[in-house]
């Protein structure tokens, strides 16, 4: 029975993992990103609309990613260029994405899914599932082992270091936020690809779960993605429910787990020193 949880856990954790990676890039650059929910939702919407319009899942993937990056650009312009309050902007973008996707809700016609790869002893999953651990390791190396990562982290940690090197904090914050939109958009595309259609509010709070994973993982890719698998396992328990646990309790388990994580770890996690500071 435990083995039965693995496929569902992988599918549930994958969109969370991409959104969490996106949140890490944004917040390491010093910008709070509560807009992960909206970016994932608009990515899923773009995937379905693009696939329906072209008949190609690859074009749908590009459209979904583009929509995610576009929403990220809006967040960057509002917070970095115009110094809008980052939490309020993120919530506003989530509401905007929900309203736009509901108003322009595509038809219920099913669309194709992204290609699945069969691997021995693992099973058949979308290539996006296999891409996540690759990006997790690559992001860790990029952020903590390269000059590029040092500069991005300096935008969220030490603006004085950037100034001493004559580097623009604005530039690096834009890079972090746009990467956030790209990665979270991929997570949204995966979500729509697995169910083959789009429904109103289909992300169902996954962006907020991803943000909790970022905090739980102390803004690090390896531990942040690990937290996503923990949340994914909680969702898998809800979907399988072979232990006759009351359905209401299982339905709320991922969100209860999120609150436990936030209560237990938010005080011990150390966010980037300049996270949320609107001006250099």
Backbone as CSV, one residue per row, in Angstrom:
resi,resn,N_x,N_y,N_z,CA_x,CA_y,CA_z,C_x,C_y,C_z
1,UNK,0.828,-1.211,0.000,0.000,0.000,0.000,0.857,1.254,0.000
2,UNK,2.000,1.196,0.682,2.893,2.347,0.704,3.409,2.655,-0.703
3,UNK,3.723,1.569,-1.453,4.239,1.755,-2.813,3.208,2.416,-3.712
4,UNK,1.919,2.198,-3.411,0.865,2.806,-4.221,0.851,4.332,-4.088
5,UNK,1.421,4.828,-2.998,1.436,6.274,-2.789,2.483,6.979,-3.654
6,UNK,3.501,6.221,-4.097,4.624,6.859,-4.792,4.209,7.564,-6.079
7,UNK,3.460,6.906,-7.001,3.091,7.601,-8.236,2.269,8.861,-7.991
8,UNK,1.322,8.785,-7.058,0.480,9.951,-6.780,1.303,11.050,-6.130
9,UNK,2.212,10.664,-5.223,3.068,11.653,-4.568,3.909,12.408,-5.594
10,UNK,4.489,11.683,-6.546,5.309,12.335,-7.577,4.478,13.321,-8.388
11,UNK,3.263,12.925,-8.750,2.417,13.807,-9.563,1.925,15.009,-8.767
12,UNK,1.655,14.811,-7.491,1.188,15.923,-6.675,2.317,16.881,-6.301
13,UNK,3.524,16.323,-6.129,4.653,17.156,-5.686,5.276,17.954,-6.823
14,UNK,5.129,17.494,-8.061,5.822,18.138,-9.173,5.414,19.592,-9.383
15,UNK,4.119,19.931,-9.492,3.780,21.351,-9.653,4.190,22.189,-8.449
16,UNK,4.109,21.609,-7.256,4.571,22.319,-6.059,6.067,22.592,-6.147
17,UNK,6.813,21.597,-6.622,8.267,21.736,-6.703,8.690,22.837,-7.648
18,UNK,8.056,22.919,-8.806,8.399,23.975,-9.753,8.043,25.347,-9.196
19,UNK,6.889,25.447,-8.549,6.512,26.724,-7.952,7.454,27.109,-6.809
20,UNK,7.859,26.121,-6.016,8.795,26.392,-4.917,10.141,26.862,-5.450
21,UNK,10.635,26.221,-6.507,11.880,26.676,-7.126,11.745,28.113,-7.599
22,UNK,10.600,28.412,-8.222,10.362,29.785,-8.653,10.362,30.754,-7.486
23,UNK,9.712,30.360,-6.400,9.682,31.225,-5.217,11.061,31.445,-4.635
24,UNK,11.914,30.427,-4.682,13.281,30.554,-4.152,14.071,31.580,-4.956
25,UNK,13.971,31.525,-6.286,14.706,32.490,-7.113,14.232,33.915,-6.826
26,UNK,12.928,34.100,-6.731,12.399,35.435,-6.488,12.793,35.960,-5.116
27,UNK,12.630,35.131,-4.109,12.872,35.603,-2.758,14.358,35.670,-2.436
28,UNK,15.173,34.860,-3.078,16.625,35.015,-2.925,17.092,36.356,-3.501
29,UNK,16.331,36.855,-4.481,16.640,38.162,-5.048,16.024,39.306,-4.239
30,UNK,15.308,38.962,-3.162,14.793,39.989,-2.261,13.360,40.392,-2.470
31,UNK,12.614,39.665,-3.311,11.229,40.037,-3.591,10.281,38.947,-3.094
32,UNK,9.410,39.287,-2.159,8.393,38.359,-1.666,7.458,38.009,-2.816
33,UNK,7.174,36.723,-2.987,6.353,36.313,-4.129,5.153,35.496,-3.673
34,UNK,4.102,36.200,-3.274,2.841,35.525,-2.981,2.046,35.243,-4.245
35,UNK,2.565,35.677,-5.399,1.852,35.523,-6.666,2.064,34.148,-7.295
36,UNK,2.723,33.227,-6.596,2.954,31.891,-7.155,1.642,31.208,-7.530
37,UNK,0.620,31.407,-6.736,-0.680,30.799,-7.020,-1.224,31.288,-8.363
38,UNK,-1.184,32.599,-8.567,-1.687,33.158,-9.812,-0.847,32.759,-11.012
39,UNK,0.475,32.705,-10.840,1.358,32.310,-11.946,1.111,30.865,-12.350
40,UNK,0.891,29.992,-11.378,0.606,28.599,-11.696,-0.740,28.472,-12.400
41,UNK,-1.726,29.209,-11.928,-3.065,29.148,-12.518,-3.052,29.655,-13.959
42,UNK,-2.375,30.770,-14.195,-2.342,31.332,-15.544,-1.510,30.434,-16.468
43,UNK,-0.505,29.733,-15.913,0.258,28.777,-16.701,-0.603,27.617,-17.161
44,UNK,-1.431,27.089,-16.253,-2.345,26.005,-16.612,-3.347,26.464,-17.665
45,UNK,-3.855,27.661,-17.485,-4.796,28.251,-18.443,-4.139,28.394,-19.816
46,UNK,-2.923,28.925,-19.851,-2.218,29.111,-21.108,-1.949,27.799,-21.820
47,UNK,-1.611,26.767,-21.061,-1.352,25.461,-21.666,-2.590,24.950,-22.397
48,UNK,-3.742,25.016,-21.742,-4.971,24.504,-22.350,-5.377,25.355,-23.552
49,UNK,-5.327,26.673,-23.410,-5.700,27.563,-24.511,-4.757,27.375,-25.698
50,UNK,-3.454,27.318,-25.436,-2.484,27.150,-26.513,-2.625,25.814,-27.212
51,UNK,-2.873,24.762,-26.437,-3.024,23.436,-27.026,-4.302,23.342,-27.845
52,UNK,-5.387,23.912,-27.336,-6.641,23.903,-28.083,-6.514,24.687,-29.387
53,UNK,-5.808,25.804,-29.339,-5.700,26.664,-30.519,-4.822,26.055,-31.602
54,UNK,-3.772,25.339,-31.201,-2.792,24.856,-32.166,-2.842,23.354,-32.407
55,UNK,-3.405,22.609,-31.463,-3.374,21.156,-31.546,-2.050,20.555,-31.127
56,UNK,-1.120,21.395,-30.630,0.204,20.932,-30.228,0.416,21.178,-28.737
57,UNK,0.776,20.128,-28.016,1.028,20.293,-26.585,2.294,21.122,-26.360
58,UNK,3.228,21.068,-27.308,4.459,21.843,-27.165,4.175,23.336,-27.290
59,UNK,3.289,23.691,-28.204,2.900,25.101,-28.305,2.143,25.514,-27.045
60,UNK,1.287,24.614,-26.542,0.577,24.901,-25.296,1.532,25.124,-24.144
61,UNK,2.614,24.322,-24.093,3.618,24.485,-23.049,4.279,25.856,-23.154
62,UNK,4.610,26.274,-24.364,5.234,27.586,-24.565,4.287,28.714,-24.166
63,UNK,3.010,28.569,-24.516,2.034,29.600,-24.155,1.875,29.669,-22.639
64,UNK,1.776,28.506,-21.993,1.642,28.484,-20.541,2.826,29.127,-19.849
65,UNK,4.034,28.806,-20.316,5.237,29.417,-19.747,5.229,30.919,-19.998
66,UNK,4.846,31.308,-21.216,4.800,32.734,-21.550,3.825,33.493,-20.677
67,UNK,2.664,32.894,-20.402,1.684,33.544,-19.526,2.243,33.692,-18.107
68,UNK,2.937,32.642,-17.635,3.536,32.726,-16.305,4.582,33.819,-16.225
69,UNK,5.425,33.922,-17.255,6.455,34.964,-17.288,5.803,36.347,-17.391
70,UNK,4.716,36.441,-18.174,4.034,37.723,-18.299,3.478,38.221,-16.973
71,UNK,2.896,37.312,-16.200,2.372,37.702,-14.894,3.512,38.055,-13.943
72,UNK,4.634,37.337,-14.075,5.810,37.657,-13.267,6.340,39.048,-13.614
73,UNK,6.311,39.388,-14.908,6.765,40.715,-15.326,5.897,41.804,-14.698
74,UNK,4.591,41.548,-14.635,3.692,42.509,-13.985,4.064,42.678,-12.519
75,UNK,4.371,41.566,-11.848,4.777,41.622,-10.440,6.093,42.394,-10.289
76,UNK,7.028,42.175,-11.224,8.321,42.847,-11.162,8.179,44.348,-11.378
77,UNK,7.377,44.735,-12.361,7.190,46.165,-12.636,6.562,46.859,-11.423
78,UNK,5.549,46.216,-10.841,4.852,46.826,-9.706,5.748,46.942,-8.484
79,UNK,6.513,45.887,-8.181,7.253,45.870,-6.918,8.658,46.459,-7.034
80,UNK,9.348,46.157,-8.136,10.738,46.593,-8.278,10.821,47.997,-8.855
81,UNK,10.065,48.242,-9.923,10.132,49.559,-10.576,9.357,50.613,-9.814
82,UNK,8.132,50.267,-9.390,7.284,51.264,-8.738,7.226,51.081,-7.225
83,UNK,7.967,50.126,-6.678,8.094,49.926,-5.233,6.739,49.717,-4.538
84,UNK,5.830,49.014,-5.206,4.551,48.680,-4.576,4.788,47.673,-3.455
85,UNK,3.876,47.652,-2.489,3.995,46.719,-1.373,3.898,45.286,-1.915
86,UNK,4.885,44.474,-1.617,5.035,43.192,-2.300,3.954,42.181,-1.936
87,UNK,3.559,42.137,-0.681,2.521,41.191,-0.275,1.188,41.551,-0.923
88,UNK,0.837,42.814,-0.886,-0.422,43.274,-1.486,-0.419,43.014,-2.989
89,UNK,0.708,43.298,-3.645,0.806,43.069,-5.082,0.628,41.596,-5.418
90,UNK,1.262,40.718,-4.644,1.137,39.291,-4.894,-0.294,38.812,-4.765
91,UNK,-0.987,39.260,-3.720,-2.386,38.863,-3.534,-3.242,39.416,-4.670
92,UNK,-2.964,40.671,-5.073,-3.706,41.275,-6.169,-3.532,40.498,-7.469
93,UNK,-2.321,40.037,-7.731,-2.058,39.262,-8.950,-2.790,37.921,-8.900
94,UNK,-2.852,37.308,-7.740,-3.605,36.060,-7.608,-5.083,36.276,-7.926
95,UNK,-5.637,37.355,-7.413,-7.048,37.669,-7.689,-7.245,37.958,-9.167
96,UNK,-6.298,38.701,-9.756,-6.370,39.013,-11.184,-6.352,37.744,-12.026
97,UNK,-5.445,36.827,-11.717,-5.356,35.577,-12.478,-6.631,34.756,-12.345
98,UNK,-7.184,34.701,-11.134,-8.424,33.955,-10.928,-9.561,34.569,-11.737
99,UNK,-9.647,35.911,-11.724,-10.721,36.583,-12.457,-10.589,36.421,-13.957
100,UNK,-9.369,36.595,-14.485,-9.157,36.481,-15.930,-9.461,35.070,-16.416
101,UNK,-8.951,34.069,-15.717,-9.150,32.690,-16.166,-10.609,32.261,-16.045
102,UNK,-11.317,32.795,-15.065,-12.738,32.464,-14.946,-13.537,33.127,-16.059
103,UNK,-13.200,34.373,-16.365,-13.936,35.121,-17.393,-13.685,34.524,-18.782
104,UNK,-12.437,34.104,-19.037,-12.066,33.559,-20.345,-11.979,32.040,-20.310
105,UNK,-12.736,31.422,-19.423,-12.664,29.972,-19.215,-12.805,29.227,-20.544
106,UNK,-11.794,28.423,-20.906,-11.888,27.687,-22.180,-12.954,26.604,-22.125
107,UNK,-13.318,26.089,-23.297,-14.321,25.037,-23.361,-13.824,23.792,-22.632
108,UNK,-14.746,22.927,-22.291,-14.408,21.734,-21.516,-13.791,20.626,-22.374
109,UNK,-13.523,20.914,-23.645,-12.892,19.929,-24.525,-11.532,19.517,-23.966
110,UNK,-11.290,18.215,-23.932,-10.026,17.722,-23.398,-8.875,18.004,-24.359
111,UNK,-7.692,18.212,-23.779,-6.497,18.445,-24.577,-5.498,17.332,-24.279
112,UNK,-4.508,17.202,-25.151,-3.498,16.179,-24.960,-2.577,16.494,-23.795
113,UNK,-1.915,15.474,-23.317,-0.954,15.643,-22.226,0.469,15.612,-22.746
114,UNK,1.386,16.134,-21.958,2.794,16.121,-22.324,3.311,14.680,-22.345
115,UNK,4.311,14.390,-23.181,4.794,13.006,-23.325,5.246,12.397,-22.003
116,UNK,4.966,11.114,-21.861,5.407,10.348,-20.698,6.592,9.470,-21.079
117,UNK,7.510,9.330,-20.130,8.672,8.464,-20.327,8.570,7.302,-19.356
118,UNK,8.829,6.114,-19.860,8.818,4.900,-19.036,10.237,4.576,-18.596
119,UNK,10.450,4.485,-17.296,11.754,4.101,-16.768,11.604,2.840,-15.922
120,UNK,12.554,1.918,-15.995,12.467,0.678,-15.206,12.377,0.964,-13.707
121,UNK,11.507,0.234,-13.027,11.330,0.281,-11.568,10.726,1.610,-11.080
122,UNK,10.497,2.546,-11.976,9.957,3.843,-11.569,8.543,4.029,-12.099
123,UNK,8.335,3.719,-13.364,7.017,3.861,-13.963,7.023,4.875,-15.083
124,UNK,5.837,5.203,-15.554,5.665,6.128,-16.666,5.146,7.466,-16.149
125,UNK,5.931,8.501,-16.360,5.547,9.836,-15.907,5.884,10.853,-16.991
126,UNK,5.252,12.006,-16.908,5.586,13.120,-17.791,7.065,13.467,-17.637
127,UNK,7.681,13.890,-18.724,9.100,14.258,-18.647,9.311,15.406,-17.665
128,UNK,8.254,16.165,-17.363,8.356,17.259,-16.396,8.702,16.717,-15.009
129,UNK,8.183,15.529,-14.685,8.483,14.907,-13.389,9.981,14.639,-13.272
130,UNK,10.587,14.133,-14.338,12.015,13.834,-14.322,12.862,15.101,-14.381
131,UNK,12.289,16.162,-14.936,13.024,17.420,-15.038,13.208,18.084,-13.672
132,UNK,12.250,17.857,-12.758,12.295,18.533,-11.464,13.566,18.240,-10.674
133,UNK,13.955,16.972,-10.446,15.196,16.754,-9.673,16.432,17.296,-10.368
134,UNK,16.433,17.301,-11.710,17.562,17.874,-12.441,17.674,19.368,-12.149
135,UNK,16.545,20.057,-12.222,16.552,21.490,-11.955,16.837,21.783,-10.487
136,UNK,16.404,20.895,-9.606,16.664,21.070,-8.180,18.170,21.087,-7.912
137,UNK,18.886,20.096,-8.444,20.335,20.026,-8.246,21.029,21.170,-8.980
138,UNK,20.581,21.444,-10.215,21.195,22.519,-10.997,21.002,23.872,-10.316
139,UNK,19.845,24.084,-9.719,19.581,25.350,-9.043,20.446,25.505,-7.802
140,UNK,20.643,24.408,-7.081,21.523,24.466,-5.909,22.939,24.864,-6.318
141,UNK,23.437,24.234,-7.374,24.783,24.565,-7.852,24.837,26.008,-8.348
142,UNK,23.823,26.399,-9.115,23.805,27.738,-9.695,23.756,28.820,-8.624
143,UNK,22.939,28.596,-7.600,22.761,29.624,-6.569,23.930,29.699,-5.598
144,UNK,24.534,28.558,-5.283,25.508,28.534,-4.195,26.942,28.220,-4.623
145,UNK,27.141,27.917,-5.900,28.491,27.551,-6.355,28.991,28.398,-7.525
146,UNK,28.245,29.386,-7.936,28.660,30.182,-9.101,28.602,31.674,-8.785
147,UNK,29.377,32.490,-9.497,29.293,33.952,-9.334,27.899,34.493,-9.678
148,UNK,27.254,33.866,-10.676,25.898,34.295,-11.027,24.963,34.186,-9.829
149,UNK,25.004,33.041,-9.159,24.159,32.835,-7.994,24.509,33.775,-6.849
150,UNK,25.785,34.048,-6.681,26.210,34.964,-5.631,25.622,36.349,-5.852
151,UNK,25.600,36.795,-7.113,25.048,38.111,-7.416,23.539,38.148,-7.207
152,UNK,22.866,37.077,-7.604,21.420,37.035,-7.381,21.105,37.066,-5.893
153,UNK,21.833,36.283,-5.116,21.603,36.249,-3.672,21.979,37.572,-3.006
154,UNK,22.967,38.264,-3.568,23.354,39.559,-3.019,22.211,40.569,-3.135
155,UNK,21.372,40.418,-4.154,20.225,41.320,-4.306,19.243,41.167,-3.148
156,UNK,19.240,39.985,-2.528,18.351,39.762,-1.393,19.044,39.791,-0.057
157,UNK,20.368,39.797,-0.073,21.124,39.741,1.176,21.893,41.032,1.468
158,UNK,22.700,41.460,0.498,23.612,42.578,0.743,23.621,43.513,-0.458
159,UNK,22.756,44.494,-0.416,22.713,45.454,-1.515,24.005,46.263,-1.594
160,UNK,24.714,46.392,-0.457,25.980,47.122,-0.462,27.018,46.402,-1.320
161,UNK,26.994,45.042,-1.275,27.945,44.278,-2.087,27.686,44.496,-3.572
162,UNK,26.415,44.524,-3.964,26.090,44.796,-5.354,26.550,46.188,-5.768
163,UNK,26.304,47.153,-4.898,26.697,48.533,-5.206,28.212,48.649,-5.339
164,UNK,28.937,47.912,-4.502,30.399,47.970,-4.569,30.930,47.422,-5.881
165,UNK,30.177,46.491,-6.478,30.576,45.916,-7.759,29.932,46.646,-8.940
166,UNK,29.253,47.736,-8.637,28.543,48.530,-9.667,27.517,47.678,-10.415
167,UNK,26.826,46.799,-9.684,25.786,45.964,-10.266,24.414,46.494,-9.864
168,UNK,23.455,46.331,-10.743,22.113,46.851,-10.523,21.261,45.848,-9.747
169,UNK,20.768,46.269,-8.601,19.864,45.393,-7.854,18.573,45.178,-8.632
170,UNK,18.111,46.215,-9.312,16.888,46.108,-10.103,16.999,45.000,-11.136
171,UNK,18.109,44.947,-11.825,18.323,43.918,-12.858,18.221,42.526,-12.269
172,UNK,18.886,42.292,-11.150,18.907,40.955,-10.574,17.564,40.584,-9.967
173,UNK,16.836,41.561,-9.470,15.496,41.261,-8.974,14.556,40.904,-10.118
174,UNK,14.687,41.601,-11.239,13.896,41.242,-12.417,14.212,39.815,-12.858
175,UNK,15.488,39.471,-12.877,15.884,38.117,-13.277,15.251,37.082,-12.348
176,UNK,15.325,37.303,-11.036,14.756,36.371,-10.075,13.258,36.205,-10.242
177,UNK,12.546,37.307,-10.440,11.085,37.237,-10.568,10.679,36.572,-11.877
178,UNK,11.369,36.904,-12.976,11.029,36.299,-14.264,11.319,34.794,-14.271
179,UNK,12.414,34.376,-13.636,12.664,32.945,-13.484,11.560,32.284,-12.657
180,UNK,11.066,33.012,-11.679,9.970,32.516,-10.861,8.735,32.253,-11.720
181,UNK,8.405,33.203,-12.597,7.258,33.023,-13.473,7.441,31.880,-14.447
182,UNK,8.657,31.725,-14.973,8.944,30.645,-15.920,8.754,29.278,-15.258
183,UNK,9.351,29.104,-14.102,9.284,27.807,-13.423,7.872,27.500,-12.929
184,UNK,7.218,28.503,-12.367,5.864,28.285,-11.860,4.897,28.038,-13.007
185,UNK,5.130,28.703,-14.148,4.319,28.440,-15.329,4.443,27.002,-15.791
186,UNK,5.656,26.438,-15.728,5.843,25.026,-16.073,5.024,24.144,-15.126
187,UNK,5.030,24.487,-13.834,4.224,23.726,-12.879,2.750,23.762,-13.227
188,UNK,2.257,24.930,-13.642,0.862,25.040,-14.051,0.565,24.227,-15.297
189,UNK,1.492,24.245,-16.263,1.324,23.442,-17.481,1.236,21.958,-17.144
190,UNK,2.100,21.514,-16.245,2.075,20.112,-15.842,0.728,19.748,-15.225
191,UNK,0.217,20.634,-14.389,-1.054,20.386,-13.710,-2.177,20.188,-14.727
192,UNK,-2.256,21.102,-15.708,-3.306,20.991,-16.731,-3.067,19.802,-17.648
193,UNK,-1.800,19.509,-17.923,-1.472,18.388,-18.801,-1.915,17.057,-18.217
194,UNK,-1.817,16.915,-16.904,-2.152,15.645,-16.268,-3.657,15.395,-16.232
195,UNK,-4.456,16.465,-16.139,-5.916,16.273,-16.090,-6.575,16.533,-17.443
196,UNK,-5.810,17.128,-18.387,-6.237,17.316,-19.782,-7.318,18.382,-19.979
197,UNK,-7.522,19.231,-18.996,-8.474,20.330,-19.182,-8.207,21.390,-18.124
198,UNK,-8.934,22.504,-18.217,-8.778,23.579,-17.246,-10.117,23.814,-16.555
199,UNK,-10.058,23.994,-15.238,-11.249,24.351,-14.481,-10.944,25.567,-13.604
200,UNK,-11.975,26.259,-13.234,-11.838,27.455,-12.401,-11.094,27.128,-11.105
201,UNK,-10.056,27.917,-10.825,-9.319,27.774,-9.572,-8.693,26.419,-9.375
202,UNK,-8.236,25.783,-10.458,-7.776,24.387,-10.360,-6.488,24.237,-9.552
203,UNK,-5.751,25.312,-9.325,-4.542,25.199,-8.507,-4.864,24.956,-7.041
204,UNK,-6.025,25.413,-6.585,-6.545,25.065,-5.249,-5.547,25.304,-4.116
205,UNK,-4.857,26.438,-4.162,-3.946,26.788,-3.074,-2.556,26.203,-3.179
206,UNK,-2.222,25.558,-4.301,-0.900,24.947,-4.424,0.224,25.982,-4.382
207,UNK,-0.037,27.176,-4.882,0.984,28.217,-4.820,1.351,28.586,-3.396
208,UNK,0.366,28.590,-2.513,0.632,28.902,-1.109,1.358,27.736,-0.424
209,UNK,1.003,26.508,-0.823,1.744,25.360,-0.288,3.210,25.426,-0.712
210,UNK,3.439,25.840,-1.970,4.818,25.965,-2.453,5.578,27.023,-1.667
211,UNK,4.908,28.113,-1.340,5.559,29.164,-0.554,5.906,28.662,0.841
212,UNK,5.028,27.847,1.420,5.327,27.241,2.720,6.544,26.319,2.611
213,UNK,6.663,25.608,1.479,7.820,24.736,1.268,9.108,25.544,1.163
214,UNK,9.026,26.731,0.569,10.199,27.615,0.484,10.683,27.986,1.880
215,UNK,9.744,28.343,2.756,10.095,28.719,4.125,10.624,27.506,4.887
216,UNK,9.912,26.378,4.752,10.332,25.143,5.416,11.742,24.747,4.986
217,UNK,12.038,24.943,3.708,13.338,24.580,3.168,14.393,25.646,3.334
218,UNK,14.095,26.699,4.099,15.068,27.750,4.389,15.626,28.386,3.107
219,UNK,14.729,28.530,2.113,15.074,29.204,0.857,16.211,28.488,0.121
220,UNK,16.245,27.149,0.231,17.257,26.347,-0.458,16.562,25.309,-1.337
221,UNK,17.053,25.103,-2.574,16.362,24.195,-3.501,16.224,22.766,-2.999
222,UNK,17.279,22.189,-2.447,17.230,20.779,-2.059,16.200,20.533,-0.962
223,UNK,16.249,21.333,0.078,15.308,21.124,1.192,13.912,21.629,0.840
224,UNK,13.825,22.650,0.015,12.513,23.166,-0.391,11.740,22.143,-1.207
225,UNK,12.411,21.500,-2.174,11.744,20.472,-2.981,11.400,19.266,-2.126
226,UNK,12.247,18.940,-1.165,11.940,17.832,-0.250,10.640,18.100,0.500
227,UNK,10.434,19.341,0.906,9.181,19.703,1.577,7.993,19.522,0.642
228,UNK,8.189,19.798,-0.641,7.112,19.609,-1.612,6.703,18.142,-1.702
229,UNK,7.671,17.246,-1.611,7.337,15.823,-1.622,6.584,15.430,-0.355
230,UNK,6.881,16.090,0.746,6.129,15.842,1.977,4.673,16.261,1.807
231,UNK,4.450,17.452,1.229,3.088,17.913,0.971,2.399,17.026,-0.066
232,UNK,3.174,16.587,-1.077,2.606,15.706,-2.085,2.154,14.384,-1.491
233,UNK,2.909,13.873,-0.533,2.535,12.633,0.135,1.247,12.815,0.935
234,UNK,1.103,13.981,1.561,-0.126,14.263,2.312,-1.333,14.275,1.382
235,UNK,-1.176,14.836,0.186,-2.261,14.844,-0.791,-2.546,13.430,-1.292
236,UNK,-1.487,12.626,-1.472,-1.673,11.243,-1.906,-2.473,10.446,-0.877
237,UNK,-2.211,10.701,0.381,-2.989,10.034,1.444,-4.464,10.396,1.337
238,UNK,-4.710,11.663,1.015,-6.093,12.130,0.855,-6.780,11.405,-0.296
239,UNK,-6.062,11.215,-1.404,-6.673,10.630,-2.603,-6.861,9.124,-2.489
240,UNK,-5.959,8.448,-1.788,-6.082,6.988,-1.679,-6.989,6.578,-0.514
241,UNK,-6.714,7.103,0.690,-7.537,6.863,1.881,-7.905,5.389,2.050
242,UNK,-6.910,4.568,2.236,-7.153,3.134,2.443,-7.169,2.764,3.924
243,UNK,-7.115,3.755,4.782,-7.071,3.486,6.217,-8.364,3.910,6.908
244,UNK,-9.396,4.193,6.113,-10.710,4.582,6.646,-10.630,5.795,7.564
245,UNK,-9.754,6.711,7.240,-9.660,7.975,7.976,-10.781,8.886,7.481
246,UNK,-11.450,9.626,8.372,-12.528,10.524,7.934,-12.090,11.435,6.788
247,UNK,-12.922,11.524,5.749,-12.580,12.274,4.560,-12.301,13.744,4.832
248,UNK,-13.070,14.337,5.769,-12.874,15.755,6.066,-11.475,16.029,6.607
249,UNK,-10.970,15.086,7.424,-9.630,15.254,7.984,-8.574,15.137,6.891
250,UNK,-8.730,14.161,6.006,-7.759,13.981,4.932,-7.775,15.143,3.954
251,UNK,-8.964,15.676,3.665,-9.060,16.810,2.745,-8.289,18.022,3.259
252,UNK,-8.274,18.167,4.571,-7.596,19.330,5.153,-6.150,19.054,5.531
253,UNK,-5.700,17.781,5.374,-4.363,17.399,5.830,-3.242,18.230,5.209
254,UNK,-3.227,18.457,3.882,-2.128,19.267,3.334,-2.068,20.666,3.926
255,UNK,-3.237,21.238,4.209,-3.270,22.607,4.721,-2.949,22.651,6.216
256,UNK,-3.363,21.613,6.941,-2.973,21.501,8.352,-1.456,21.359,8.442
257,UNK,-0.900,20.527,7.563,0.544,20.324,7.539,1.271,21.627,7.229
258,UNK,0.700,22.421,6.321,1.292,23.726,6.005,1.331,24.628,7.226
259,UNK,0.236,24.669,7.985,0.192,25.516,9.175,1.193,25.034,10.219
260,UNK,1.313,23.704,10.370,2.285,23.162,11.323,3.694,23.570,10.923
261,UNK,3.980,23.480,9.616,5.301,23.863,9.124,5.572,25.337,9.401
262,UNK,4.606,26.181,9.106,4.808,27.617,9.294,4.983,27.964,10.764
263,UNK,4.190,27.336,11.621,4.293,27.610,13.057,5.609,27.082,13.615
264,UNK,6.007,25.899,13.145,7.182,25.259,13.716,8.509,25.748,13.178
265,UNK,8.506,26.276,11.946,9.788,26.572,11.324,9.989,28.033,10.953
266,UNK,8.892,28.826,10.918,9.073,30.206,10.477,9.963,30.992,11.429
267,UNK,9.978,30.606,12.690,10.827,31.324,13.645,12.286,30.925,13.557
268,UNK,12.553,29.714,13.073,13.926,29.238,12.999,14.543,29.423,11.612
269,UNK,13.719,29.619,10.598,14.231,29.857,9.258,14.764,31.283,9.164
270,UNK,15.837,31.440,8.412,16.403,32.773,8.252,16.217,33.234,6.808
271,UNK,15.271,34.153,6.585,15.047,34.627,5.225,16.196,35.520,4.761
272,UNK,16.313,35.754,3.452,17.302,36.718,2.978,17.162,38.054,3.679
273,UNK,18.275,38.662,4.040,18.269,39.842,4.912,17.483,41.007,4.346
274,UNK,17.476,41.164,3.014,16.771,42.299,2.396,15.461,41.880,1.773
275,UNK,14.938,40.710,2.135,13.673,40.247,1.567,12.546,41.197,1.946
276,UNK,11.831,41.667,0.943,10.685,42.543,1.189,11.014,44.018,1.251
277,UNK,12.284,44.368,1.243,12.650,45.785,1.228,12.445,46.332,-0.179
278,UNK,11.594,47.345,-0.275,11.165,47.789,-1.585,12.184,48.674,-2.288
279,UNK,13.043,49.312,-1.528,14.012,50.205,-2.142,15.421,49.729,-1.847
280,UNK,16.355,49.938,-2.784,17.736,49.536,-2.571,18.322,50.197,-1.349
